[in-house]
Amino acid sequence: MYQTIVIGAGIAGSVVARQLAEEGGRRVLVLEQRAHIGGNCYDRRDAHGVLIHEYGPHIFHTNDEGVYEYLSRFTEWYLYPQGHQVVASVGDSYLPIPFNLNTLHQIYEKDKATELEQKLIAAFGEGSRVPIMELRKSEDADIQNIAQFVYENVFLKYTMKQWGQTPEEISPEVTARVPVLISYDNRYFQDRYQGVPTDGFTAMFARMLEHENIDVQCGVEATERLTITQEGVLLDGQPFAGEVIYTGALDELFSCRFGRLPYRSLRFDFEHLEQEDFQNGHSVVNYTVSEDFTRITEFQYLTGQTDCDGTTIVREYPFAYSGADGEIPYYAIQNEENESLYNKYRALTENIPDFYLLGRLAEYKYYNIDAMTRKALELAERIMEEKK
Ligand SMILES: Cc1cc2nc3c(=O)[nH]c(=O)nc-3n(C[C@H](O)[C@H](O)[C@H](O)COP(=O)(O)OP(=O)(O)OC[C@H]3O[C@@H](n4cnc5c(N)ncnc54)[C@H](O)[C@@H]3O)c2cc1C
């Protein structure tokens, strides 16, 4: 009855399912282990009516016009008038990050800041984005000091918390790339479109999956319905003749037989407060020098919700994923060793007919929502081309 099975109803699975159903005219079965669609973009109202992002704050941002247009079929957008802005909590101040000329003027007194601004513009050009490695190479001690300030107050502790690393373990290439912006642009991303779906991500996913050719079954662990063999896939014990697109963790598909792929996980501590505002209008505050959590998100400012009674915040605590029940693998830890472990698993899928890996888990890679959408559109195109 079905021509396609998609495992996972995150952005990867939902886009590919919609395309194959609509453009490819296939009957598509989507199997999702969670009780809801949307993957990690899932949002919902909490007990106080505040729209929260269950798996961490998600902001859609892109320069890809095609992706923006495609997703706009399923939602309208609340686009941030000033772009998405992030500040770092350092001492008693909120400092704009990435470090830019506004930050400079906040940490130095006026005359010194003006002098430094002129030096930076003369050395690197107005509007440029300069890695701290470049600042360090400067012969000017003041400019070197700026690099040191950014390293210590914005980058080091945050990165240690996020990745569970000691300063020695942090790759010098990563450190070198930490940017300083020689402009007054406080935006965290430089993309043209930055915002969230007006009535939430989950509603956008629901519209995408609402198609006569698509059936979605939530609360279904796909590995309990599917058997993967080198000859092909069995659905409920019967050979399945169509294509299977898998967006789940690749090691788990093979019972982690070569060992687990390492990930960083996160614990999200939500708190509702009976006050109008918690962080002075900022949606995201990064804790770059203190605290065990990396950041606090205040949802009303992330989503633009104006009818909140009180405010809801979430603190994020990173930790090493162990695979224990209830833990969620969030960030792939990409290095040579893990890549080669991943490739061993991928090799097991290479000869399975009509079996495709797609998504942050199946590909063991970090993707933003826009890049994932693009990749899913391309895969659907490729499948339809191959099967013409
Ligand atoms: C904390 C955090 C914040 C982020 N913030 C942003 C942001 O601000 N902007 C941005 O663009 N991107 C952001 N991202 C990235 C974004 O989450 C990903 O691009 C997106 O989730 C990738 O979609 P996906 O479909 O590959 O994976 P997922 O969203 O993880 O979806 C995979 C789905 O497959 C299901 N599944 C897995 N295995 C099985 C199985 N065996 N059976 C059935 N179902 C299964 C899962 O339950 C899940 O629903 C963030 C990521 C994290 C971790």
Ligand as a Chemical Component Dictionary entry (heavy atoms), coordinates in Angstrom:
data_LIG
# 
_chem_comp.id                   LIG 
_chem_comp.type                 NON-POLYMER 
_chem_comp.pdbx_formal_charge   0 
_chem_comp.three_letter_code    LIG 
# 
loop_
_chem_comp_atom.comp_id 
_chem_comp_atom.atom_id 
_chem_comp_atom.alt_atom_id 
_chem_comp_atom.type_symbol 
_chem_comp_atom.charge 
_chem_comp_atom.model_Cartn_x 
_chem_comp_atom.model_Cartn_y 
_chem_comp_atom.model_Cartn_z 
_chem_comp_atom.pdbx_ordinal 
LIG C1  C1  C 0 19.769 22.712 21.331 1  
LIG C2  C2  C 0 19.657 22.898 19.844 2  
LIG C3  C3  C 0 19.302 24.131 19.353 3  
LIG C4  C4  C 0 19.192 24.306 17.977 4  
LIG N1  N1  N 0 18.859 25.545 17.530 5  
LIG C5  C5  C 0 18.743 25.756 16.209 6  
LIG C6  C6  C 0 18.404 27.047 15.707 7  
LIG O1  O1  O 0 18.231 27.997 16.482 8  
LIG N2  N2  N 0 18.278 27.206 14.364 9  
LIG C7  C7  C 0 18.481 26.182 13.489 10 
LIG O2  O2  O 0 18.368 26.388 12.268 11 
LIG N3  N3  N 0 18.803 24.933 13.931 12 
LIG C8  C8  C 0 18.940 24.705 15.253 13 
LIG N4  N4  N 0 19.265 23.446 15.716 14 
LIG C9  C9  C 0 19.394 22.355 14.740 15 
LIG C10 C10 C 0 18.037 21.701 14.449 16 
LIG O3  O3  O 0 17.527 21.158 15.634 17 
LIG C11 C11 C 0 18.262 20.611 13.379 18 
LIG O4  O4  O 0 18.589 21.201 12.159 19 
LIG C12 C12 C 0 17.048 19.757 13.125 20 
LIG O5  O5  O 0 16.496 19.280 14.308 21 
LIG C13 C13 C 0 17.453 18.585 12.264 22 
LIG O6  O6  O 0 16.298 17.888 11.940 23 
LIG P1  P1  P 0 16.285 16.301 11.792 24 
LIG O7  O7  O 0 14.982 15.996 11.189 25 
LIG O8  O8  O 0 17.512 15.834 11.157 26 
LIG O9  O9  O 0 16.408 15.768 13.296 27 
LIG P2  P2  P 0 15.374 15.752 14.510 28 
LIG O10 O10 O 0 14.714 17.063 14.659 29 
LIG O11 O11 O 0 16.133 15.222 15.666 30 
LIG O12 O12 O 0 14.280 14.697 14.052 31 
LIG C14 C14 C 0 14.522 13.301 13.998 32 
LIG C15 C15 C 0 13.253 12.604 14.413 33 
LIG O13 O13 O 0 13.389 11.213 14.176 34 
LIG C16 C16 C 0 12.789 10.508 15.238 35 
LIG N5  N5  N 0 13.391 9.164  15.305 36 
LIG C17 C17 C 0 14.704 8.870  15.478 37 
LIG N6  N6  N 0 14.880 7.525  15.488 38 
LIG C18 C18 C 0 13.659 6.972  15.317 39 
LIG C19 C19 C 0 13.189 5.633  15.269 40 
LIG N7  N7  N 0 14.028 4.594  15.386 41 
LIG N8  N8  N 0 11.866 5.410  15.086 42 
LIG C20 C20 C 0 11.015 6.452  14.958 43 
LIG N9  N9  N 0 11.400 7.738  15.010 44 
LIG C21 C21 C 0 12.705 8.006  15.193 45 
LIG C22 C22 C 0 13.109 11.357 16.447 46 
LIG O14 O14 O 0 12.225 11.076 17.511 47 
LIG C23 C23 C 0 12.947 12.767 15.886 48 
LIG O15 O15 O 0 11.634 13.248 16.057 49 
LIG C24 C24 C 0 19.440 23.252 17.078 50 
LIG C25 C25 C 0 19.811 22.005 17.589 51 
LIG C26 C26 C 0 19.938 21.841 18.953 52 
LIG C27 C27 C 0 20.386 20.505 19.458 53 
# 
loop_
_chem_comp_bond.comp_id 
_chem_comp_bond.atom_id_1 
_chem_comp_bond.atom_id_2 
_chem_comp_bond.value_order 
_chem_comp_bond.pdbx_ordinal 
LIG C1  C2  SING 1  
LIG C2  C3  SING 2  
LIG C2  C26 DOUB 3  
LIG C3  C4  DOUB 4  
LIG C4  N1  SING 5  
LIG C4  C24 SING 6  
LIG N1  C5  DOUB 7  
LIG C5  C6  SING 8  
LIG C5  C8  SING 9  
LIG C6  O1  DOUB 10 
LIG C6  N2  SING 11 
LIG N2  C7  SING 12 
LIG C7  O2  DOUB 13 
LIG C7  N3  SING 14 
LIG N3  C8  DOUB 15 
LIG C8  N4  SING 16 
LIG N4  C9  SING 17 
LIG N4  C24 SING 18 
LIG C9  C10 SING 19 
LIG C10 O3  SING 20 
LIG C10 C11 SING 21 
LIG C11 O4  SING 22 
LIG C11 C12 SING 23 
LIG C12 O5  SING 24 
LIG C12 C13 SING 25 
LIG C13 O6  SING 26 
LIG O6  P1  SING 27 
LIG P1  O7  DOUB 28 
LIG P1  O8  SING 29 
LIG P1  O9  SING 30 
LIG O9  P2  SING 31 
LIG P2  O10 DOUB 32 
LIG P2  O11 SING 33 
LIG P2  O12 SING 34 
LIG O12 C14 SING 35 
LIG C14 C15 SING 36 
LIG C15 O13 SING 37 
LIG C15 C23 SING 38 
LIG O13 C16 SING 39 
LIG C16 N5  SING 40 
LIG C16 C22 SING 41 
LIG N5  C17 SING 42 
LIG N5  C21 SING 43 
LIG C17 N6  DOUB 44 
LIG N6  C18 SING 45 
LIG C18 C19 SING 46 
LIG C18 C21 DOUB 47 
LIG C19 N7  SING 48 
LIG C19 N8  DOUB 49 
LIG N8  C20 SING 50 
LIG C20 N9  DOUB 51 
LIG N9  C21 SING 52 
LIG C22 O14 SING 53 
LIG C22 C23 SING 54 
LIG C23 O15 SING 55 
LIG C24 C25 DOUB 56 
LIG C25 C26 SING 57 
LIG C26 C27 SING 58 
# 
